Amino acid sequence: MYQDLAVFAAFLLIYSIFAGRFESRLLSGPLLFMLAGLILGPAALGLLQPDIPKEGIKFLAELTLAIVLFSDATTANLKVLRANDWLPLRLLLIGLPLTLLGGWLIGYGLFPQVPLLELALLATILAPTDAALGKAVVSNPQVPAAVREGLNVESGLNDGICVPVLLVLLALVTDLEAQAPLSLAVGLIVEELGIGALTGISMALIAWWLLRRSQQQGWQLPLWSQLTLPGLALLCFALAQALGGSGFIAAFVGGLLTGHLLGEQKHHLLEASEELGSLFSVITWLAFGALVLPAAWSYFSPSIWLYALLSLTLVRMLPVYLSLLGTGLNNETRLFIGWFGPRGLATIVFGVIIMDTELHARNTLLATAICTVLLSVVLHGLSANPWAARLGRKMRDTSSAAKQPGQG
């Protein structure tokens, strides 16, 4: 245990010192963490020998995702979002259903031995995008604000939307004679989304009232005030989960409302929350590289590699491109939005959920999910900064040309 802690602490120390050097290049944080876990773990050097059960990995990934969702939602620019709310709405109401359908159809072609309901499960596991992996894009000022806020909201809500879909499919798979699947689906969706949203709203309002009261009475201490928003993020998530709702929806909705209520004060209070999310992210991706990848590698077949690649490209990009037709966005911007739908923490969480389920093709589903996350971490990590910089340059050039006299 102490050797693992020493190796982890040494890596964290070195990365924290040289992070600017690493992330100014092509490499992203999650990619480096995953590679470090793979190299330092049992599959290579054997310096890192973490003994984390699957429930521990799931819990760690859930907490990381909840804190990241809350932090990203709190920093969202609601003015930009309100002016461009059509973007996330199109992505969620048109792009997401088409992505689910596309994932199912591709699976039907590549995995004919897998039952149809389990193919739908696979499509659902891989549909949600990851706010943590997409941070290099949604926090990059070179990317147009409307695109950043749209991708941020999409990643914040699509995993919460997919949770009830996943639960419905699991219920149907495990009980093929389940009565009234439509009513079951509607009930689960309303319950998950409704309880999650109400929990996030109510906890944000209560925390805001208590915070104002404390400030008026002079009861706050600077040190402890840094724990306010991390505590609120975890409370929104855990309470919603305990009540039977979606903790991810609660964390995101709670973060949106909290950011609106706190105004400029949120930036100071968010520092510890973002740092905690970064720490959890390091641990999660190290564990993924050290434990999950080596265990799944032998299952990666040519069909699985192809499905993973198609899931990140055709299955995601075509629905997004179609959903954004008629919006005035140029072709490159639509392709950019479609490409930056990385798969990460939510897919890991969904994968752990199905590990204890009796499925005919469980190993195929899990291996495909892990392979897709691997490709996403690598490909999105390498492409985020270069494409964001290119898009930013094109937007600036277009803006400059429009301002020149004599132009139409």
TORKOL-4160 file (C-alpha; in steps of 0.2 Angstrom, whole numbers, padded with zeros to 4 digits, m for minus):
408
<pt num="1" X="0000" Y="0000" Z="0000"/>
<pt num="2" X="0014" Y="0012" Z="0005"/>
<pt num="3" X="0023" Y="0008" Z="m0011"/>
<pt num="4" X="0008" Y="0012" Z="m0022"/>
<pt num="5" X="0005" Y="0028" Z="m0012"/>
<pt num="6" X="0024" Y="0033" Z="m0015"/>
<pt num="7" X="0023" Y="0030" Z="m0033"/>
<pt num="8" X="0006" Y="0039" Z="m0035"/>
<pt num="9" X="0013" Y="0054" Z="m0025"/>
<pt num="10" X="0029" Y="0055" Z="m0035"/>
<pt num="11" X="0019" Y="0055" Z="m0051"/>
<pt num="12" X="0007" Y="0068" Z="m0045"/>
<pt num="13" X="0022" Y="0079" Z="m0039"/>
<pt num="14" X="0031" Y="0078" Z="m0055"/>
<pt num="15" X="0015" Y="0081" Z="m0066"/>
<pt num="16" X="0010" Y="0096" Z="m0055"/>
<pt num="17" X="0027" Y="0104" Z="m0057"/>
<pt num="18" X="0028" Y="0102" Z="m0076"/>
<pt num="19" X="0009" Y="0102" Z="m0080"/>
<pt num="20" X="0011" Y="0117" Z="m0091"/>
<pt num="21" X="0025" Y="0109" Z="m0101"/>
<pt num="22" X="0015" Y="0093" Z="m0104"/>
<pt num="23" X="m0002" Y="0101" Z="m0108"/>
<pt num="24" X="0005" Y="0114" Z="m0119"/>
<pt num="25" X="0009" Y="0100" Z="m0131"/>
<pt num="26" X="m0002" Y="0087" Z="m0139"/>
<pt num="27" X="m0004" Y="0077" Z="m0123"/>
<pt num="28" X="m0019" Y="0079" Z="m0112"/>
<pt num="29" X="m0019" Y="0076" Z="m0093"/>
<pt num="30" X="m0030" Y="0060" Z="m0094"/>
<pt num="31" X="m0019" Y="0053" Z="m0108"/>
<pt num="32" X="m0004" Y="0055" Z="m0098"/>
<pt num="33" X="m0012" Y="0048" Z="m0082"/>
<pt num="34" X="m0018" Y="0033" Z="m0092"/>
<pt num="35" X="m0001" Y="0030" Z="m0099"/>
<pt num="36" X="0007" Y="0032" Z="m0082"/>
<pt num="37" X="m0004" Y="0019" Z="m0075"/>
<pt num="38" X="m0001" Y="0007" Z="m0089"/>
<pt num="39" X="0018" Y="0009" Z="m0088"/>
<pt num="40" X="0019" Y="0009" Z="m0069"/>
<pt num="41" X="0006" Y="m0004" Z="m0066"/>
<pt num="42" X="0007" Y="m0023" Z="m0066"/>
<pt num="43" X="0007" Y="m0025" Z="m0085"/>
<pt num="44" X="0024" Y="m0016" Z="m0087"/>
<pt num="45" X="0036" Y="m0010" Z="m0073"/>
<pt num="46" X="0025" Y="m0017" Z="m0058"/>
<pt num="47" X="0029" Y="m0002" Z="m0047"/>
<pt num="48" X="0011" Y="0002" Z="m0045"/>
<pt num="49" X="0000" Y="m0013" Z="m0039"/>
<pt num="50" X="m0017" Y="m0005" Z="m0034"/>
<pt num="51" X="m0030" Y="m0017" Z="m0027"/>
<pt num="52" X="m0046" Y="m0008" Z="m0031"/>
<pt num="53" X="m0062" Y="m0019" Z="m0032"/>
<pt num="54" X="m0074" Y="m0015" Z="m0047"/>
<pt num="55" X="m0086" Y="m0006" Z="m0035"/>
<pt num="56" X="m0072" Y="0005" Z="m0029"/>
<pt num="57" X="m0067" Y="0010" Z="m0047"/>
<pt num="58" X="m0086" Y="0013" Z="m0050"/>
<pt num="59" X="m0087" Y="0024" Z="m0035"/>
<pt num="60" X="m0072" Y="0033" Z="m0039"/>
<pt num="61" X="m0077" Y="0037" Z="m0057"/>
<pt num="62" X="m0095" Y="0042" Z="m0051"/>
<pt num="63" X="m0087" Y="0055" Z="m0038"/>
<pt num="64" X="m0075" Y="0061" Z="m0051"/>
<pt num="65" X="m0089" Y="0064" Z="m0064"/>
<pt num="66" X="m0101" Y="0072" Z="m0051"/>
<pt num="67" X="m0088" Y="0085" Z="m0046"/>
<pt num="68" X="m0082" Y="0089" Z="m0064"/>
<pt num="69" X="m0100" Y="0091" Z="m0069"/>
<pt num="70" X="m0104" Y="0102" Z="m0055"/>
<pt num="71" X="m0089" Y="0113" Z="m0057"/>
<pt num="72" X="m0091" Y="0114" Z="m0076"/>
<pt num="73" X="m0110" Y="0119" Z="m0074"/>
<pt num="74" X="m0105" Y="0132" Z="m0061"/>
<pt num="75" X="m0093" Y="0141" Z="m0072"/>
<pt num="76" X="m0105" Y="0140" Z="m0087"/>
<pt num="77" X="m0109" Y="0157" Z="m0095"/>
<pt num="78" X="m0128" Y="0157" Z="m0094"/>
<pt num="79" X="m0130" Y="0173" Z="m0105"/>
<pt num="80" X="m0121" Y="0164" Z="m0119"/>
<pt num="81" X="m0131" Y="0148" Z="m0116"/>
<pt num="82" X="m0147" Y="0157" Z="m0116"/>
<pt num="83" X="m0143" Y="0165" Z="m0133"/>
<pt num="84" X="m0138" Y="0149" Z="m0140"/>
<pt num="85" X="m0149" Y="0136" Z="m0131"/>
<pt num="86" X="m0154" Y="0129" Z="m0148"/>
<pt num="87" X="m0136" Y="0120" Z="m0149"/>
<pt num="88" X="m0137" Y="0109" Z="m0134"/>
<pt num="89" X="m0156" Y="0106" Z="m0137"/>
<pt num="90" X="m0152" Y="0100" Z="m0155"/>
<pt num="91" X="m0138" Y="0089" Z="m0149"/>
<pt num="92" X="m0149" Y="0081" Z="m0135"/>
<pt num="93" X="m0166" Y="0080" Z="m0144"/>
<pt num="94" X="m0160" Y="0075" Z="m0161"/>
<pt num="95" X="m0141" Y="0070" Z="m0160"/>
<pt num="96" X="m0142" Y="0059" Z="m0145"/>
<pt num="97" X="m0157" Y="0048" Z="m0151"/>
<pt num="98" X="m0149" Y="0046" Z="m0168"/>
<pt num="99" X="m0132" Y="0042" Z="m0160"/>
<pt num="100" X="m0141" Y="0028" Z="m0150"/>
<pt num="101" X="m0149" Y="0021" Z="m0166"/>
<pt num="102" X="m0133" Y="0022" Z="m0176"/>
<pt num="103" X="m0123" Y="0013" Z="m0162"/>
<pt num="104" X="m0137" Y="m0001" Z="m0162"/>
<pt num="105" X="m0136" Y="m0003" Z="m0181"/>
<pt num="106" X="m0117" Y="m0003" Z="m0182"/>
<pt num="107" X="m0117" Y="m0016" Z="m0168"/>
<pt num="108" X="m0130" Y="m0027" Z="m0178"/>
<pt num="109" X="m0118" Y="m0027" Z="m0192"/>
<pt num="110" X="m0102" Y="m0031" Z="m0183"/>
<pt num="111" X="m0108" Y="m0042" Z="m0169"/>
<pt num="112" X="m0122" Y="m0053" Z="m0176"/>
<pt num="113" X="m0120" Y="m0065" Z="m0162"/>
<pt num="114" X="m0125" Y="m0052" Z="m0149"/>
<pt num="115" X="m0144" Y="m0051" Z="m0145"/>
<pt num="116" X="m0153" Y="m0035" Z="m0150"/>
<pt num="117" X="m0157" Y="m0029" Z="m0133"/>
<pt num="118" X="m0139" Y="m0031" Z="m0128"/>
<pt num="119" X="m0133" Y="m0021" Z="m0143"/>
<pt num="120" X="m0145" Y="m0007" Z="m0138"/>
<pt num="121" X="m0136" Y="m0008" Z="m0121"/>
<pt num="122" X="m0119" Y="m0006" Z="m0129"/>
<pt num="123" X="m0125" Y="0009" Z="m0139"/>
<pt num="124" X="m0132" Y="0017" Z="m0123"/>
<pt num="125" X="m0116" Y="0014" Z="m0113"/>
<pt num="126" X="m0106" Y="0023" Z="m0127"/>
<pt num="127" X="m0118" Y="0037" Z="m0130"/>
<pt num="128" X="m0114" Y="0049" Z="m0116"/>
<pt num="129" X="m0099" Y="0061" Z="m0118"/>
<pt num="130" X="m0087" Y="0065" Z="m0105"/>
<pt num="131" X="m0085" Y="0083" Z="m0097"/>
<pt num="132" X="m0068" Y="0079" Z="m0090"/>
<pt num="133" X="m0060" Y="0073" Z="m0106"/>
<pt num="134" X="m0069" Y="0087" Z="m0115"/>
<pt num="135" X="m0062" Y="0100" Z="m0103"/>
<pt num="136" X="m0047" Y="0105" Z="m0115"/>
<pt num="137" X="m0061" Y="0111" Z="m0128"/>
<pt num="138" X="m0074" Y="0118" Z="m0117"/>
<pt num="139" X="m0062" Y="0128" Z="m0107"/>
<pt num="140" X="m0052" Y="0134" Z="m0122"/>
<pt num="141" X="m0055" Y="0152" Z="m0126"/>
<pt num="142" X="m0050" Y="0149" Z="m0144"/>
<pt num="143" X="m0066" Y="0139" Z="m0146"/>
<pt num="144" X="m0081" Y="0150" Z="m0149"/>
<pt num="145" X="m0091" Y="0153" Z="m0133"/>
<pt num="146" X="m0107" Y="0146" Z="m0141"/>
<pt num="147" X="m0099" Y="0130" Z="m0145"/>
<pt num="148" X="m0090" Y="0128" Z="m0128"/>
<pt num="149" X="m0106" Y="0131" Z="m0119"/>
<pt num="150" X="m0116" Y="0119" Z="m0130"/>
<pt num="151" X="m0104" Y="0105" Z="m0128"/>
<pt num="152" X="m0103" Y="0108" Z="m0109"/>
<pt num="153" X="m0122" Y="0107" Z="m0107"/>
<pt num="154" X="m0123" Y="0092" Z="m0118"/>
<pt num="155" X="m0110" Y="0082" Z="m0109"/>
<pt num="156" X="m0118" Y="0087" Z="m0092"/>
<pt num="157" X="m0135" Y="0081" Z="m0097"/>
<pt num="158" X="m0133" Y="0066" Z="m0109"/>
<pt num="159" X="m0126" Y="0054" Z="m0096"/>
<pt num="160" X="m0141" Y="0058" Z="m0084"/>
<pt num="161" X="m0153" Y="0055" Z="m0099"/>
<pt num="162" X="m0144" Y="0039" Z="m0103"/>
<pt num="163" X="m0145" Y="0032" Z="m0085"/>
<pt num="164" X="m0164" Y="0028" Z="m0086"/>
<pt num="165" X="m0162" Y="0021" Z="m0104"/>
<pt num="166" X="m0149" Y="0010" Z="m0097"/>
<pt num="167" X="m0159" Y="0004" Z="m0083"/>
<pt num="168" X="m0174" Y="0001" Z="m0094"/>
<pt num="169" X="m0164" Y="m0010" Z="m0106"/>
<pt num="170" X="m0156" Y="m0019" Z="m0091"/>
<pt num="171" X="m0174" Y="m0023" Z="m0084"/>
<pt num="172" X="m0179" Y="m0029" Z="m0101"/>
<pt num="173" X="m0164" Y="m0040" Z="m0104"/>
<pt num="174" X="m0165" Y="m0048" Z="m0087"/>
<pt num="175" X="m0184" Y="m0050" Z="m0088"/>
<pt num="176" X="m0189" Y="m0053" Z="m0106"/>
<pt num="177" X="m0207" Y="m0055" Z="m0101"/>
<pt num="178" X="m0208" Y="m0038" Z="m0092"/>
<pt num="179" X="m0225" Y="m0030" Z="m0094"/>
<pt num="180" X="m0228" Y="m0013" Z="m0102"/>
<pt num="181" X="m0210" Y="m0009" Z="m0107"/>
<pt num="182" X="m0216" Y="0009" Z="m0112"/>
<pt num="183" X="m0224" Y="0013" Z="m0096"/>
<pt num="184" X="m0208" Y="0006" Z="m0087"/>
<pt num="185" X="m0197" Y="0017" Z="m0098"/>
<pt num="186" X="m0207" Y="0033" Z="m0095"/>
<pt num="187" X="m0208" Y="0030" Z="m0076"/>
<pt num="188" X="m0189" Y="0027" Z="m0075"/>
<pt num="189" X="m0185" Y="0042" Z="m0086"/>
<pt num="190" X="m0197" Y="0054" Z="m0076"/>
<pt num="191" X="m0191" Y="0047" Z="m0059"/>
<pt num="192" X="m0172" Y="0048" Z="m0063"/>
<pt num="193" X="m0173" Y="0065" Z="m0072"/>
<pt num="194" X="m0186" Y="0073" Z="m0060"/>
<pt num="195" X="m0179" Y="0068" Z="m0044"/>
<pt num="196" X="m0161" Y="0073" Z="m0050"/>
<pt num="197" X="m0167" Y="0090" Z="m0056"/>
<pt num="198" X="m0177" Y="0094" Z="m0040"/>
<pt num="199" X="m0163" Y="0088" Z="m0029"/>
<pt num="200" X="m0150" Y="0099" Z="m0037"/>
<pt num="201" X="m0162" Y="0114" Z="m0037"/>
<pt num="202" X="m0167" Y="0112" Z="m0019"/>
<pt num="203" X="m0149" Y="0109" Z="m0012"/>
<pt num="204" X="m0142" Y="0124" Z="m0022"/>
<pt num="205" X="m0156" Y="0135" Z="m0015"/>
<pt num="206" X="m0153" Y="0129" Z="0003"/>
<pt num="207" X="m0134" Y="0131" Z="0002"/>
<pt num="208" X="m0136" Y="0148" Z="m0006"/>
<pt num="209" X="m0148" Y="0154" Z="0008"/>
<pt num="210" X="m0136" Y="0147" Z="0022"/>
<pt num="211" X="m0121" Y="0155" Z="0013"/>
<pt num="212" X="m0129" Y="0172" Z="0013"/>
<pt num="213" X="m0135" Y="0170" Z="0031"/>
<pt num="214" X="m0117" Y="0166" Z="0036"/>
<pt num="215" X="m0109" Y="0180" Z="0026"/>
<pt num="216" X="m0122" Y="0193" Z="0034"/>
<pt num="217" X="m0117" Y="0187" Z="0052"/>
<pt num="218" X="m0098" Y="0186" Z="0048"/>
<pt num="219" X="m0098" Y="0167" Z="0052"/>
<pt num="220" X="m0087" Y="0162" Z="0037"/>
<pt num="221" X="m0069" Y="0158" Z="0038"/>
<pt num="222" X="m0059" Y="0158" Z="0022"/>
<pt num="223" X="m0051" Y="0141" Z="0024"/>
<pt num="224" X="m0067" Y="0132" Z="0027"/>
<pt num="225" X="m0077" Y="0142" Z="0014"/>
<pt num="226" X="m0067" Y="0132" Z="0001"/>
<pt num="227" X="m0076" Y="0116" Z="0005"/>
<pt num="228" X="m0093" Y="0124" Z="0002"/>
<pt num="229" X="m0095" Y="0119" Z="m0016"/>
<pt num="230" X="m0086" Y="0102" Z="m0015"/>
<pt num="231" X="m0098" Y="0098" Z="m0001"/>
<pt num="232" X="m0113" Y="0104" Z="m0011"/>
<pt num="233" X="m0108" Y="0095" Z="m0027"/>
<pt num="234" X="m0106" Y="0078" Z="m0017"/>
<pt num="235" X="m0122" Y="0081" Z="m0008"/>
<pt num="236" X="m0132" Y="0084" Z="m0024"/>
<pt num="237" X="m0125" Y="0068" Z="m0031"/>
<pt num="238" X="m0127" Y="0057" Z="m0016"/>
<pt num="239" X="m0144" Y="0063" Z="m0011"/>
<pt num="240" X="m0151" Y="0061" Z="m0028"/>
<pt num="241" X="m0144" Y="0043" Z="m0030"/>
<pt num="242" X="m0151" Y="0039" Z="m0012"/>
<pt num="243" X="m0168" Y="0045" Z="m0017"/>
<pt num="244" X="m0168" Y="0035" Z="m0033"/>
<pt num="245" X="m0164" Y="0049" Z="m0045"/>
<pt num="246" X="m0149" Y="0053" Z="m0056"/>
<pt num="247" X="m0135" Y="0060" Z="m0046"/>
<pt num="248" X="m0127" Y="0067" Z="m0062"/>
<pt num="249" X="m0142" Y="0077" Z="m0067"/>
<pt num="250" X="m0143" Y="0083" Z="m0049"/>
<pt num="251" X="m0124" Y="0088" Z="m0049"/>
<pt num="252" X="m0126" Y="0097" Z="m0066"/>
<pt num="253" X="m0142" Y="0106" Z="m0062"/>
<pt num="254" X="m0136" Y="0111" Z="m0045"/>
<pt num="255" X="m0120" Y="0118" Z="m0052"/>
<pt num="256" X="m0130" Y="0128" Z="m0065"/>
<pt num="257" X="m0141" Y="0136" Z="m0052"/>
<pt num="258" X="m0127" Y="0139" Z="m0040"/>
<pt num="259" X="m0116" Y="0148" Z="m0053"/>
<pt num="260" X="m0131" Y="0159" Z="m0057"/>
<pt num="261" X="m0135" Y="0163" Z="m0038"/>
<pt num="262" X="m0117" Y="0166" Z="m0033"/>
<pt num="263" X="m0112" Y="0177" Z="m0048"/>
<pt num="264" X="m0094" Y="0183" Z="m0047"/>
<pt num="265" X="m0092" Y="0175" Z="m0030"/>
<pt num="266" X="m0092" Y="0158" Z="m0037"/>
<pt num="267" X="m0074" Y="0159" Z="m0045"/>
<pt num="268" X="m0066" Y="0161" Z="m0027"/>
<pt num="269" X="m0077" Y="0147" Z="m0020"/>
<pt num="270" X="m0074" Y="0135" Z="m0035"/>
<pt num="271" X="m0055" Y="0133" Z="m0033"/>
<pt num="272" X="m0055" Y="0118" Z="m0021"/>
<pt num="273" X="m0069" Y="0110" Z="m0031"/>
<pt num="274" X="m0059" Y="0110" Z="m0047"/>
<pt num="275" X="m0043" Y="0104" Z="m0038"/>
<pt num="276" X="m0053" Y="0090" Z="m0030"/>
<pt num="277" X="m0060" Y="0085" Z="m0047"/>
<pt num="278" X="m0042" Y="0085" Z="m0054"/>
<pt num="279" X="m0036" Y="0074" Z="m0040"/>
<pt num="280" X="m0050" Y="0061" Z="m0042"/>
<pt num="281" X="m0047" Y="0062" Z="m0061"/>
<pt num="282" X="m0028" Y="0057" Z="m0059"/>
<pt num="283" X="m0033" Y="0043" Z="m0048"/>
<pt num="284" X="m0046" Y="0037" Z="m0059"/>
<pt num="285" X="m0036" Y="0037" Z="m0075"/>
<pt num="286" X="m0021" Y="0029" Z="m0066"/>
<pt num="287" X="m0032" Y="0015" Z="m0060"/>
<pt num="288" X="m0039" Y="0013" Z="m0078"/>
<pt num="289" X="m0022" Y="0012" Z="m0086"/>
<pt num="290" X="m0015" Y="0000" Z="m0072"/>
<pt num="291" X="m0030" Y="m0012" Z="m0069"/>
<pt num="292" X="m0044" Y="m0010" Z="m0082"/>
<pt num="293" X="m0034" Y="m0010" Z="m0099"/>
<pt num="294" X="m0022" Y="m0025" Z="m0096"/>
<pt num="295" X="m0037" Y="m0035" Z="m0090"/>
<pt num="296" X="m0047" Y="m0031" Z="m0106"/>
<pt num="297" X="m0033" Y="m0031" Z="m0119"/>
<pt num="298" X="m0035" Y="m0049" Z="m0123"/>
<pt num="299" X="m0053" Y="m0047" Z="m0128"/>
<pt num="300" X="m0050" Y="m0033" Z="m0141"/>
<pt num="301" X="m0054" Y="m0041" Z="m0158"/>
<pt num="302" X="m0054" Y="m0033" Z="m0175"/>
<pt num="303" X="m0073" Y="m0031" Z="m0174"/>
<pt num="304" X="m0071" Y="m0022" Z="m0157"/>
<pt num="305" X="m0058" Y="m0010" Z="m0163"/>
<pt num="306" X="m0068" Y="m0006" Z="m0178"/>
<pt num="307" X="m0084" Y="m0003" Z="m0168"/>
<pt num="308" X="m0074" Y="0008" Z="m0156"/>
<pt num="309" X="m0067" Y="0018" Z="m0170"/>
<pt num="310" X="m0084" Y="0020" Z="m0178"/>
<pt num="311" X="m0092" Y="0024" Z="m0162"/>
<pt num="312" X="m0081" Y="0039" Z="m0160"/>
<pt num="313" X="m0083" Y="0045" Z="m0178"/>
<pt num="314" X="m0098" Y="0040" Z="m0189"/>
<pt num="315" X="m0110" Y="0035" Z="m0175"/>
<pt num="316" X="m0107" Y="0052" Z="m0166"/>
<pt num="317" X="m0102" Y="0064" Z="m0180"/>
<pt num="318" X="m0115" Y="0060" Z="m0193"/>
<pt num="319" X="m0130" Y="0062" Z="m0181"/>
<pt num="320" X="m0122" Y="0079" Z="m0174"/>
<pt num="321" X="m0119" Y="0085" Z="m0192"/>
<pt num="322" X="m0137" Y="0081" Z="m0196"/>
<pt num="323" X="m0144" Y="0089" Z="m0180"/>
<pt num="324" X="m0135" Y="0105" Z="m0184"/>
<pt num="325" X="m0141" Y="0107" Z="m0202"/>
<pt num="326" X="m0150" Y="0124" Z="m0205"/>
<pt num="327" X="m0141" Y="0132" Z="m0190"/>
<pt num="328" X="m0129" Y="0143" Z="m0199"/>
<pt num="329" X="m0114" Y="0134" Z="m0193"/>
<pt num="330" X="m0101" Y="0131" Z="m0206"/>
<pt num="331" X="m0096" Y="0113" Z="m0210"/>
<pt num="332" X="m0080" Y="0113" Z="m0200"/>
<pt num="333" X="m0088" Y="0119" Z="m0184"/>
<pt num="334" X="m0102" Y="0105" Z="m0186"/>
<pt num="335" X="m0088" Y="0092" Z="m0188"/>
<pt num="336" X="m0078" Y="0100" Z="m0174"/>
<pt num="337" X="m0094" Y="0098" Z="m0162"/>
<pt num="338" X="m0097" Y="0080" Z="m0168"/>
<pt num="339" X="m0079" Y="0075" Z="m0166"/>
<pt num="340" X="m0077" Y="0082" Z="m0148"/>
<pt num="341" X="m0089" Y="0070" Z="m0140"/>
<pt num="342" X="m0076" Y="0060" Z="m0130"/>
<pt num="343" X="m0081" Y="0044" Z="m0120"/>
<pt num="344" X="m0074" Y="0042" Z="m0103"/>
<pt num="345" X="m0080" Y="0042" Z="m0085"/>
<pt num="346" X="m0099" Y="0039" Z="m0089"/>
<pt num="347" X="m0095" Y="0025" Z="m0100"/>
<pt num="348" X="m0084" Y="0017" Z="m0086"/>
<pt num="349" X="m0098" Y="0019" Z="m0074"/>
<pt num="350" X="m0110" Y="0011" Z="m0085"/>
<pt num="351" X="m0098" Y="m0003" Z="m0089"/>
<pt num="352" X="m0096" Y="m0007" Z="m0071"/>
<pt num="353" X="m0115" Y="m0007" Z="m0069"/>
<pt num="354" X="m0117" Y="m0021" Z="m0081"/>
<pt num="355" X="m0103" Y="m0032" Z="m0074"/>
<pt num="356" X="m0114" Y="m0041" Z="m0062"/>
<pt num="357" X="m0128" Y="m0043" Z="m0074"/>
<pt num="358" X="m0131" Y="m0060" Z="m0083"/>
<pt num="359" X="m0129" Y="m0055" Z="m0101"/>
<pt num="360" X="m0125" Y="m0067" Z="m0116"/>
<pt num="361" X="m0111" Y="m0056" Z="m0123"/>
<pt num="362" X="m0106" Y="m0047" Z="m0107"/>
<pt num="363" X="m0087" Y="m0048" Z="m0111"/>
<pt num="364" X="m0090" Y="m0042" Z="m0128"/>
<pt num="365" X="m0099" Y="m0027" Z="m0122"/>
<pt num="366" X="m0087" Y="m0023" Z="m0108"/>
<pt num="367" X="m0071" Y="m0025" Z="m0120"/>
<pt num="368" X="m0079" Y="m0013" Z="m0133"/>
<pt num="369" X="m0083" Y="0000" Z="m0120"/>
<pt num="370" X="m0065" Y="m0001" Z="m0113"/>
<pt num="371" X="m0058" Y="0000" Z="m0131"/>
<pt num="372" X="m0068" Y="0015" Z="m0135"/>
<pt num="373" X="m0063" Y="0024" Z="m0120"/>
<pt num="374" X="m0045" Y="0020" Z="m0124"/>
<pt num="375" X="m0046" Y="0026" Z="m0141"/>
<pt num="376" X="m0055" Y="0042" Z="m0135"/>
<pt num="377" X="m0042" Y="0046" Z="m0122"/>
<pt num="378" X="m0029" Y="0045" Z="m0136"/>
<pt num="379" X="m0037" Y="0052" Z="m0151"/>
<pt num="380" X="m0046" Y="0067" Z="m0142"/>
<pt num="381" X="m0031" Y="0070" Z="m0131"/>
<pt num="382" X="m0020" Y="0072" Z="m0146"/>
<pt num="383" X="m0032" Y="0082" Z="m0157"/>
<pt num="384" X="m0040" Y="0094" Z="m0144"/>
<pt num="385" X="m0028" Y="0108" Z="m0143"/>
<pt num="386" X="m0022" Y="0108" Z="m0162"/>
<pt num="387" X="m0040" Y="0108" Z="m0169"/>
<pt num="388" X="m0046" Y="0121" Z="m0156"/>
<pt num="389" X="m0032" Y="0132" Z="m0161"/>
<pt num="390" X="m0036" Y="0130" Z="m0179"/>
<pt num="391" X="m0054" Y="0134" Z="m0177"/>
<pt num="392" X="m0049" Y="0149" Z="m0166"/>
<pt num="393" X="m0038" Y="0156" Z="m0180"/>
<pt num="394" X="m0051" Y="0154" Z="m0193"/>
<pt num="395" X="m0064" Y="0163" Z="m0183"/>
<pt num="396" X="m0052" Y="0177" Z="m0180"/>
<pt num="397" X="m0048" Y="0178" Z="m0198"/>
<pt num="398" X="m0066" Y="0178" Z="m0203"/>
<pt num="399" X="m0070" Y="0192" Z="m0190"/>
<pt num="400" X="m0056" Y="0202" Z="m0196"/>
<pt num="401" X="m0061" Y="0201" Z="m0214"/>
<pt num="402" X="m0079" Y="0206" Z="m0210"/>
<pt num="403" X="m0072" Y="0222" Z="m0202"/>
<pt num="404" X="m0062" Y="0228" Z="m0216"/>
<pt num="405" X="m0069" Y="0242" Z="m0226"/>
<pt num="406" X="m0076" Y="0239" Z="m0243"/>
<pt num="407" X="m0082" Y="0222" Z="m0238"/>
<pt num="408" X="m0100" Y="0217" Z="m0241"/>
